[in-house]
């Protein structure tokens, strides 16, 4: 592993075509970050994690694709598997809405929540389009993948990537990962796998994702917004801010008008109450 240098953008390239659903990434993440996890829920397919939250910073999805027409005629995969994680978006709505400055962009271009600055307001949870953030019940602090910020500072690759046995999760400089990802897609297309596609490797999804994916079907199958729907929440764009300001101004004006009416003298010379 080459030296990890501040000032370089690092991230993950997750190749879902070689994910075997072993959950080694989940285990490694919990172990390194000392996450106690939630009570396991069994009996609902192979996925006993459920979703990303304060205790699950990596989540291996198992998507039953057997009903798909392509699978029925012998094409595609009956199971779609993907190790999901925080995307460390270029346009990170969580960072934009944080009122305390707890969420920052690190020297490795990753999105990090400072636990000693977070006030537990949940604004970031509501703003995140990928539902990756959760509030820890004990500390009342928002939590998500840090891309193993502490390991990066020691020039160590994140625990999940190190543990992945198939190299489905690859770590490195984002610019290099994008080149590898495109080469992988080109190879799959040459092998007769036209459904392989990249998601988040360019700027179409929230300005680009530092944790992007090679998918084997439409993004919606993996619970990801399509590129057409990948827009920031209304309060994160200029129109949303303008609407908020106008609404606030109208509320103030309405309050002043109501106050003046209450204080205006009645027709008989008395005061209205």
N, C-alpha and C positions, 0 to 999 in steps of 0.2 A: 504494500500500500504506500503510495507516494505521500509525502508530507502534506498535511492539510494546512493551507495558508489563509490567514485572514485577508479579506479583500476579494476573495474568489467566491462566486455563488456555487453552493453545493446543494445536492438534492438526491432524490431517488428516481430511478427508472424501474417501474414494476412491469415485468413481462408476464401477463396473465396466461399466456399460451403454455408456459412451463410450470405454473403453480400446481402443486399436487395436494394442496389443502392440509399439509402436515401440522400447521399451527406452530412451527418452531419459532417463527417471528413473534407471535403473541407471547409465548413463554419467555423468550429472551428479553422482550420489552418489559414485561412485568418484573422479571428478575432484576434487571439492571436498575430500573427506576423505582424499585421497591413498591410496586402497586399491589395492594392486597387483592384486588379484583372484586367482582360481584359474586353473589351466590350463583353457582351454575344452574342453568335451566336445561334439562334434558327432555327428549321426547318430541322436539320440534325440528325434525330433520337432523342434518349433521352440524348445523350451526348452533352451538350452545353459548355463543358470546352475545349475539343479538345485534349490537351496533357499537360504533365508536362512542365513548363517553369518558367521564373523568377517570375511570379505572381501566378502560380498554383503549390504548393509544394505537394499537394495531388490531384490525379485525378481519379475519379471513371469511369472505363471503362464499356461500355455496348456493348457486342459482340453478335450480332445476330447469334445464332447457329442453327436456325430452319432448315436450308438447310442440316445440317449434317445427314448422314444416320442413325446414332444411335438415333437421336431425332425423325426421321421420323418413326421409328418402336417402339416408345414409351419409349426409354431409354434416359438418360441424361437430360440436361436442355436446354430449348429453348433459354434462355438468359444466357450468361456467364458474371458475374459482378465481378469486382476486383478494390479495392482501391489501385492504384499504387502510388509509392513513391520512393525517392532515396534509393538505396540498401545498402549504407554505406559498400561498398565492402572491403574485407580483402586486396585484390590486387586492390587498387583504382587507375585506370589510370589517373584520374583527378589530384590526388595528385602528381603522379609521373611526370607529364608534367608541372606543375605550375612553371613558371620561377621566381616568386617572393617569394615563400614560403607562399603564402596566404592560401593555403589549408593544413590543419593540421589534425592529428588524436588526438582527445581529450582524457581526462582522463577517458572517458566512452567508448572508442574505437569506437567513431563515427567520421565521416568525416565532417569537418567544414570549411567553407570559411570565412576567416577574411576580412570583408569589407574594413577595413582601410589599408589593404596591397594589395588587388587586384588592378591590373592596367587595367583591362578590355581587356586583350589580346585575349580572347576567346579560348586559347589552351585547357582548360578544357572542354569546350563545344564540341570541335571537338573530344576529346579523350574519352568522356563518352560513353560506349557501350549501355546505356539505355536511352540516350537523356533526362536526367532529369534536366540539367542545362540550365539556360537562362540568358541573359544579361539585367539587368534593364535599361530601356531607359533613365531614369532620372539621376541615380547615376553612370551609366556606370560601374557597379559592377556585377560580376557573382553571381547568387543566386540559391539556392535550399533548400530542407529540411535540417534543422539543427538538427533534432530529438529533437526539442525544447530544445536546449542546455541550455538556460537560465532557463527553468523550471527544468531540471535535476540538475542544480547547487543548486536549492532550494528544492531538493528532491520531485519534483512534476512530475507525469507522463505526457508525451506529450499530447497536447490538443486533437489531433485526436483520440487517444486511449480512452481518458476519455469520449469523446462525442459519440463513436460508440455504438449504442443501442443493437446490437446483439453479441458483442464481436468478430466480424470478425477481428478487429484490436486488438491484444493483445501485451502489452508491458512488458518487464522484462529482467532479465539477459538472454543472448543468450543461455547459456547452459541449462537453465531451459525451455526456449521456445522450444528448439529442442526436449526435452523429451515430452512436451505436444503435439507438432506437430506430432511426431511419434505415440503417443497414439491415436490421432484423426484419423490419416490415417488408423491405424489398426482397429479402430472401424467402419469406413466407409467401409473398405473392408469386415468386418464381416457382415455388413448390406447389402452386395451385390452391392457395389459401387466400382468396380475395377478400374475405371478411376481416382480415387483420387490419387494424387501424390505430393511429396514435391519438391520444386524448390529452390535451393540455401541454403538448410539446411546443406549440406556437402560441401566439398572443391572442387567439380567438376566445380562450376561456380565462376570464379574469386577468388579462394581461400576460398570461403564461403561468404555468404551475411549476414550482421547483420539485414537486413530487408528481410526476406524470406517468401515464400508463399506455401499454399496448393492450388493446381490447380485442376480443374475438367476436364481438357483436355490438349492437347499438349501445351507446352510453346508458340509456334508460334501463337496460337489462341489469346493469350494475348499480342501479340507484344513483346515477350521476346525471346532472342536468345536461341536456343536449347543448351543442354549441350555440344554437339559436336562442336557447333560454338561459344561457349563462350570462346574466346581467346582474350588476350589483343591486342590492335592495334599494328602494326608492330614496331612503334617507341617506344613501351613500353617494348620490349623484347631485349635480348642481340643481336640477329641477326639484329634487326632494328637499334640499336645504332651503331653496327659495319658498317652496310650499310651506315648510315648517315656519319660516320667518313671517310669511304673510298671515298664516293661521294665528300665530302668536300675536301679531300686531292687531288683527281684527278682534281677538279676544280682549286685549287691553282697551281698545277703543270702545267695545261693547260694555265693558265694565265701567268705564268712565261715564258713558252716556247714562247707564242705569243709575249710577251714583248721583249724577246731576239731577235726574228726575226725582229721586227720592228726597233730595234736599230742596227742590223748587217749591216756592210758596204756593199754597192752595188758592183757589179762586176767592175764598172768603177771608183771605189774609192769614190763615193758619198754615201750619207746616204739614206737608204730607208725611205719613208714616207707613 
